[in-house]
């Protein structure tokens, strides 16, 4: 039963790269293998919650994060008429020791990639390497990689452990759960875009408008643009549809705005003009809202799952990337504490499987956005007095319950480092 000294990480996304940095801190030699030939700054906006920012801060990335991410000041839920349902400060504005960041996913991934190359060496990341197969051989895991486009074999590598951070379509997950099938489709489609506009509200506000079947989310993501008095706004339009789930080849494809924009044509709230924001956006991408059922087991001897490979969830509550980062922290801690690979990976699973499963289920019930659906159900034609529709206590209980499920209860998180 040997201590973990080396690791293969399959997947060079946010979870995989953060894990590489975390394991290097506990003395593990890490190699990261990514299917795409060139890792570039793709994607749109995401949010990093304070508990995930704490992990990245501990990895020495606080200054870089502050340069590329915008500190989120507040989160506001409104109905389809733009009237406030719930409003709360976020990050340091809410009393956390760490900010919440609204950030471009691609910029974050490149920050992590550059940190891995700097701290682990320029040869620590292998691009264009798709996992073909793997096997346990004594006290090692051996993995064979290939060029996905040509089928060319690219070499065999061995390590003490293999960590599958290869996303919702994980090759490793499919090996252990061959009959799982496609991700579960919510019958909701997301259309996402980014455009520069005049700032709305504080200029660092994140808003969610509508309800389950029709929703619009918007938040600024760029500190450089904000410094010029403008906002680079990431937005998501969401509708429930009767269509079948788009094929995997059509995920993240460019789409004509006419497919969804008419549904939001009247959503001018004064402080935010939704149809104008959509109209001014050059490129819009389409995604199905999907997840998978929680698994009974992630760890198999010296192999384990991480991030979306382990617990893909609906993009509700700003949790996807943050939970992958928390996985990395938990895995690093488990390896530091336990004296064998098998014990470490099992301890990591014990620490993370149940909490992430709870988030998956909570997100299927709309997570903290439940308040928007309650108001729509009770007052579909709008309201004059919010508390005639939903009480302050009910609002506070829903927000507090989700914060605890997602692991970023302020008092608990701050208390861990002696902050009251």
Protein Blocks (a to p, Z undefined) as FASTA:
>chain_A
ZZdfbdcdehjbfklmmmmmmmmmnopacddddfbfbdcdedddddddfklmmmmmmnop
mmmmmmmpccdfbdcdddfkopafbdcdehjlnopabdcddddfklmmmmmmmmmmmmno
pklpcghiacfbdcdehjaccdddddfknopafbdcddfbdcdfebjklfklmmmmmmno
paddehiacdddddddddehjlpaccdehdfklccddddfbfklmmnopacddddddddd
fbdcddfklgoiacdfklmmmmmmmmcghjacfklmmmmpmbdcddddddddddfbfbgh
jaccehjllmgcddehhlmmmmmmmmmmmmmmmmmmpccfklmmmmmmmmmmmmmmmmmm
mmmnopmmlmmmmmmmmmmnopfblmlmbcfklmmmmmmmmmmmnopafklmmmmnopZZ
